[in-house]
Amino acid sequence: DKRRLLEELFSPAAILTVNTLWLPDGSTETKVVISRRDARRIPISIKTIKDLAKSLMNISLRVEFEGPPAYKTVRG
């Protein structure tokens, strides 16, 4: 199952959603949305994950981050 393998690639970061995007040229991309708070927890680079997804599942990934940053700067 595609989602399960993607969860393994991004682990321990949690995937919020996985969607298929149909592009005007007829190709598709798989969009993965990760919580911005989990971005630091991804153990390998996004490029490496995209390369693995392409070679293992023949899918093109688009990775987006959602939500507030992992930390806030407090000014006082």
C-alpha positions in Angstrom: 0.0 0.0 0.0 1.4 3.4 -1.1 0.5 5.3 2.1 2.1 2.7 4.4 5.4 2.8 2.5 5.3 6.7 2.5 4.7 6.5 6.3 7.8 4.3 6.6 9.9 6.8 4.6 8.8 9.8 6.6 8.9 8.0 10.0 8.9 9.2 12.8 7.2 12.3 11.3 3.4 11.8 10.9 1.8 12.2 7.5 -1.4 14.4 7.7 -2.7 13.6 4.2 -1.8 11.9 1.0 -3.5 13.1 -2.2 -3.1 12.4 -5.9 -2.7 15.5 -8.1 -3.5 15.3 -11.8 -1.4 17.7 -13.8 -2.4 19.4 -17.1 0.0 17.2 -19.1 -1.8 14.1 -18.0 0.9 13.0 -15.4 0.2 12.6 -11.7 2.0 13.6 -8.5 1.4 12.3 -5.0 1.2 15.2 -2.5 2.2 14.4 1.0 1.4 16.9 3.8 3.5 16.8 7.0 3.0 18.8 10.1 5.5 21.6 10.2 6.2 20.6 13.9 7.3 17.2 12.6 9.6 18.6 9.9 12.7 18.3 12.1 11.9 14.7 12.9 12.3 13.5 9.3 15.6 11.5 9.4 16.7 11.9 5.8 16.4 14.7 3.3 13.2 15.3 1.3 15.2 14.8 -1.9 16.3 11.4 -0.8 12.7 10.5 0.1 11.5 11.7 -3.3 14.2 9.6 -5.0 13.3 6.5 -3.0 9.6 6.9 -3.8 10.4 7.2 -7.5 12.6 4.1 -7.5 10.5 2.0 -5.2 7.0 2.9 -6.3 7.5 4.9 -9.5 5.7 7.9 -8.1 6.6 11.6 -8.1 6.2 13.2 -4.7 5.3 16.8 -3.8 5.9 17.4 -0.1 4.2 20.3 1.7 4.3 21.3 5.4 1.2 22.6 7.2 0.7 24.4 10.5 2.7 26.7 12.7 6.5 26.5 12.8 8.1 24.0 15.2 9.2 26.9 17.5 8.2 30.5 18.1 10.5 33.4 18.8 9.2 35.4 21.8 10.1 39.0 21.8 9.5 41.1 24.9 
